[in-house]
Amino acid sequence: MASIAASRSILQYEVINFIIHNFLGYDRSIPGYSRFRIIGDVGRGEHTLQITDVQRDDAGEYECQVTPVPVNNHPLLRRKTYLEVLIKPNEPQILYKNVQLPDRKLIISQPDPILRISLVCSAVGGRPAPNFKWLLNRHEIPNLEVKTKTPMSPNDVAKMSKSFTLSDYFFIGLATLV
């Protein structure tokens, strides 16, 4: 299951043919976890975990456990699910010589057919790491061999860079972030 950061996530569990009285009491909040609470109709066996303001650290494995009637010595019943938290990266930036392009434009005043330029597209904070592609005049540049860097920590940067020759794509001296 995936959830967007800062949204509400619901992990729904239903227990069929199981009677339980005051297991969680009348207050179905979870002490120490103010953003977590149990919702649903107890009479119908609904014990749904609701997480508000989902955060990066909420990602992980969640488990619902049901203890059967002790008289029959049944084992503990379990159901697991994994919550993945998706985080939108910041707006991408195009860098030339490690500097952000002013007005999102790179102008080559003296075009040279053998000039090689390297542009870096970077985005910060996405989870999972974002996918990148380059467009030239609104058309995807096919068959690019790119180097990518996947972020290792929350504040790390995902990057894609491409070095190419101007004549490779009839480059007209303008790179625009789309």
Secondary structure, DSSP 8 states (H G I E B T S, - for coil): -EEETTS-EEE--B-SS---SSSS-S--EETTEEEEEEES-GGGTB-EEEESS--GGG-EEEEEEE---GGGT---EEEEEEEEEEB-----EEEETTEE-GGG----SS--TT-EEEEEEEEES-BS------EETTEE-TT---EEE--SSTT-EEEEEEEEEGGGGT--S-----
